[in-house]
Amino acid sequence: MSPKAAALPVVVVPVFNALDELDACLAALDRTLPAGARVHVADDASTDPRVPALIADWVRRTRLDVTSVRRERNLGFPGNCNAAFAETGEADVVLLNSDTEPAGDWLPRLAAGAAADPRLASLTPWSNNGEIVSYPNFVSPNPLPDDPEALARAAARLTPRYPALPTAVGFCMYLRRAALMAVGGFDAETFGKGYGEENDWCLRAEGHGWRHALCDDAYVVHRGHASFAATGLAPGGENLRRLNARWPGYNERIARFILDDPLRGDRERLSGALAMLAAESPQGDLFR
């Protein structure tokens, strides 16, 4: 099912090292985005000298409308994102981690989801490694899929429901500009180098009457934690303590969401669409 036409957001790719993952991400953008789609690459003072060279070479070759900035000093993930928000004008944005590989017509589908409900502050697609939006196994880092495009085609067959989420998941999140203007950007002072800032932002937005949802007809591969590996940072730790100090009921709310698993039926729908796609394909053709 084709998504309804909607204005495309700017894809913001925050970068810090992770050369190989970045190369794969940029190649995926070339494969999946229409010519002229806007992309903003924000290099947070990568220490690997090959990274700016890779970005510059890609900018010269791509058919996309790309702007690229390199920070003079490392701002940390939240600070880098906030600067990118300011650099992209008044457009909605999709924050796309550099260790992701989007598949299919993911961006129009996210845009269609945002257009379907003006009170949605964020949308997050399915992923192999997306915590509460992980597929096939819930809240598990599933292996990289053999054929992400097959998963994207299966998801695209579904009539989207846009089920509610308690928070967006930061690997790929559509952010509505009106929500950013209403509640501000990420809290870089509190969350420093990163982790937890997107959850805090989502809770702040919810307090202003906004909602968050799964874009259940889109799919993005996520390798996970590539940019943070060299820093020694990991999910949880001090930033999780700060998040829970600010939002005392957050852990309980996420635990309840996981226990109730309201997305079980949506994962089953995706599995059914994938099985139908496989049944319709000549033997061995589905995962070429």
C-alpha positions in Angstrom: 0.0 0.0 0.0 1.5 3.3 -1.0 1.8 6.0 1.6 -0.3 9.2 1.2 1.9 12.0 -0.2 3.1 14.3 2.5 5.9 16.8 2.8 9.1 15.0 3.6 11.1 16.0 6.7 14.8 16.7 6.8 16.8 13.6 7.6 19.4 14.6 10.3 22.3 12.2 10.7 24.3 13.0 13.8 27.9 11.6 13.3 30.7 10.7 15.6 33.3 8.3 14.2 31.9 4.8 13.3 33.3 5.1 9.8 32.0 1.8 8.4 28.6 2.1 9.8 28.3 5.7 8.5 29.3 4.6 5.0 26.6 1.9 5.0 24.0 4.4 6.4 24.8 7.0 3.6 24.6 4.3 1.0 21.2 3.3 2.3 20.0 6.9 2.1 21.0 6.9 -1.6 19.1 3.7 -2.2 15.9 4.7 -0.4 15.4 8.4 -0.7 14.0 10.2 -3.7 16.3 12.6 -5.6 16.4 16.0 -3.9 15.3 14.8 -0.5 16.9 16.9 2.2 19.6 15.4 4.4 21.6 17.3 7.1 24.8 15.5 8.3 26.2 16.8 11.6 29.7 15.6 12.4 30.3 16.1 16.1 34.0 16.7 15.8 34.8 13.1 14.9 38.4 12.1 15.9 38.7 9.7 13.0 40.1 11.9 10.1 38.6 9.6 7.6 35.0 10.6 8.6 35.0 14.1 7.2 36.7 12.8 4.0 34.0 10.2 3.7 31.2 12.7 4.2 32.7 15.2 1.7 33.1 12.5 -1.0 29.5 11.4 -0.5 28.2 15.0 -0.7 30.0 15.3 -4.1 28.4 12.1 -5.4 24.9 11.9 -4.0 21.7 13.0 -5.9 20.2 14.1 -2.5 20.0 17.7 -1.3 22.7 17.5 1.4 24.0 20.1 3.9 27.0 19.1 6.0 28.5 20.7 9.1 31.4 19.8 11.3 31.5 21.0 14.9 34.7 22.7 16.1 34.4 20.9 19.4 32.5 17.8 20.5 29.0 18.8 21.8 27.8 15.4 22.8 24.8 13.8 21.1 22.1 16.0 22.6 24.0 19.2 21.9 24.8 18.2 18.4 21.2 17.4 17.7 20.0 20.7 19.2 22.4 22.5 16.9 21.1 20.5 13.9 17.5 21.4 14.9 18.5 25.1 14.6 20.3 24.5 11.3 17.3 22.9 9.6 15.0 25.9 9.8 11.3 25.2 10.3 11.0 21.7 8.8 10.1 18.6 10.7 13.1 16.3 11.1 13.9 12.6 11.4 16.9 11.9 13.6 18.6 8.9 12.1 21.6 7.4 13.9 24.6 6.8 11.7 24.6 3.1 12.6 21.2 2.5 10.9 20.3 1.3 7.4 16.8 2.4 6.3 14.9 0.2 4.0 12.0 0.6 1.5 10.1 3.9 1.3 10.6 4.5 5.1 10.7 8.3 4.9 7.4 8.9 3.1 5.7 6.4 5.4 7.0 8.3 8.5 5.8 11.6 6.9 2.4 10.0 6.2 2.1 8.9 9.8 2.9 12.4 11.0 0.3 13.9 8.6 -2.4 11.4 9.8 -2.4 12.9 13.3 -1.3 16.5 14.1 -0.9 15.7 17.8 1.9 13.2 17.2 5.2 14.6 18.3 7.2 11.6 17.3 7.1 8.4 15.3 9.5 5.4 15.4 9.6 2.6 12.8 10.1 -1.1 13.4 13.7 -2.3 13.7 15.7 -5.4 14.5 17.3 -3.6 17.4 14.8 -1.0 18.7 13.9 -2.0 22.2 10.1 -1.7 22.5 9.8 -1.5 18.6 12.1 -4.6 18.0 11.0 -7.3 15.6 10.6 -10.2 15.6 11.5 -10.5 19.3 10.2 -7.8 21.6 12.8 -5.7 23.6 15.6 -7.8 22.3 18.5 -7.0 20.0 17.6 -9.3 17.1 20.3 -10.3 14.6 20.7 -8.2 11.5 18.1 -9.4 8.9 19.2 -11.2 5.8 16.9 -9.1 3.7 15.8 -5.7 5.2 14.0 -4.9 2.0 11.7 -7.9 2.3 10.8 -6.7 5.8 10.1 -3.2 4.5 7.9 -4.6 1.7 6.0 -6.7 4.2 5.5 -3.8 6.5 4.3 -1.6 3.6 1.5 -4.1 2.9 -0.1 -3.3 6.3 -2.7 -0.7 6.8 -1.0 1.4 9.5 -2.6 1.7 12.9 0.1 4.0 14.4 -0.2 2.3 17.9 0.8 4.5 20.9 4.2 4.3 22.4 5.3 5.6 25.8 8.4 7.0 24.2 10.2 7.3 20.9 13.3 5.2 20.4 16.3 7.2 19.4 17.8 5.2 16.6 15.2 6.7 14.2 12.6 9.2 15.4 10.4 11.6 13.5 10.2 14.9 15.4 7.5 17.4 14.6 8.8 20.9 14.4 5.8 22.3 16.2 6.5 20.0 19.2 10.2 21.1 19.2 9.0 24.7 19.2 6.6 24.0 22.0 8.9 22.1 24.4 12.4 22.9 23.2 15.1 20.5 22.2 17.0 17.9 24.1 18.3 18.7 27.6 22.0 18.7 26.8 23.0 20.1 30.1 21.5 17.2 32.0 22.2 14.3 29.6 25.7 15.3 28.5 27.2 13.0 25.9 23.9 11.2 25.5 21.4 8.4 26.5 18.0 9.2 27.9 17.6 12.6 26.3 15.0 11.4 23.8 12.9 9.8 26.6 13.0 13.0 28.6 12.0 14.9 25.5 9.1 12.6 24.9 7.8 12.9 28.4 8.1 16.7 28.3 6.2 16.7 25.0 3.5 14.4 26.5 3.1 16.9 29.3 2.1 19.5 26.7 -0.5 17.2 25.2 1.6 15.6 22.4 1.6 11.8 21.7 4.1 9.3 20.4 3.5 6.3 18.1 5.0 3.4 16.2 5.1 3.8 12.4 4.0 0.2 11.9 4.4 0.2 8.1 8.1 1.3 8.0 11.4 -0.6 8.9 14.9 0.5 9.6 17.9 -1.7 10.5 19.9 -0.7 13.6 23.3 -2.0 14.4 23.5 -0.4 17.8 25.9 1.8 19.9 28.5 2.2 17.2 29.3 5.9 17.9 29.4 5.4 21.6 31.6 2.3 21.6 34.9 4.2 21.8 33.7 6.5 24.6 32.8 3.8 27.0 29.3 5.1 27.4 26.4 2.6 27.5 22.7 2.7 28.1 21.6 3.3 31.7 24.1 4.4 34.3 24.1 8.0 35.5 21.8 9.2 32.8 19.2 6.6 33.7 19.4 7.8 37.3 18.9 11.4 36.2 16.0 10.4 34.0 14.2 8.6 36.8 15.0 11.4 39.3 13.1 13.8 37.0 10.4 11.3 36.0 9.9 9.0 39.0 7.2 6.8 37.4 9.1 6.3 34.1 10.6 2.9 34.9 7.3 1.5 36.2 5.5 2.8 33.1 8.0 1.1 30.7 7.9 -2.1 32.7 4.1 -2.1 32.5 4.3 -1.5 28.7 6.7 -4.5 28.3 4.5 -6.7 30.5 1.3 -5.8 28.7 3.0 -6.0 25.3 0.3 -4.1 23.4 2.4 -4.4 20.2 2.1 -8.3 20.1 -0.7 -8.2 17.6 1.2 -5.7 15.4 4.2 -8.0 15.3 1.9 -10.8 14.4 0.4 -8.8 11.6 3.9 -8.1 10.3 4.8 -11.8 10.5 1.7 -12.6 8.6 2.5 -10.1 5.8 6.1 -11.5 5.6 4.8 -15.0 5.3 2.4 -14.0 2.5 5.2 -12.3 0.7 7.3 -15.4 0.9 4.5 -17.6 -0.3 4.0 -15.3 -3.3 7.6 -15.3 -4.3 9.3 -18.0 -6.4 11.4 -20.3 -4.1 14.6 -18.6 -3.1 13.7 -15.2 -4.6 12.5 -13.5 -1.5 15.8 -13.0 0.2 17.9 -12.1 -2.8 
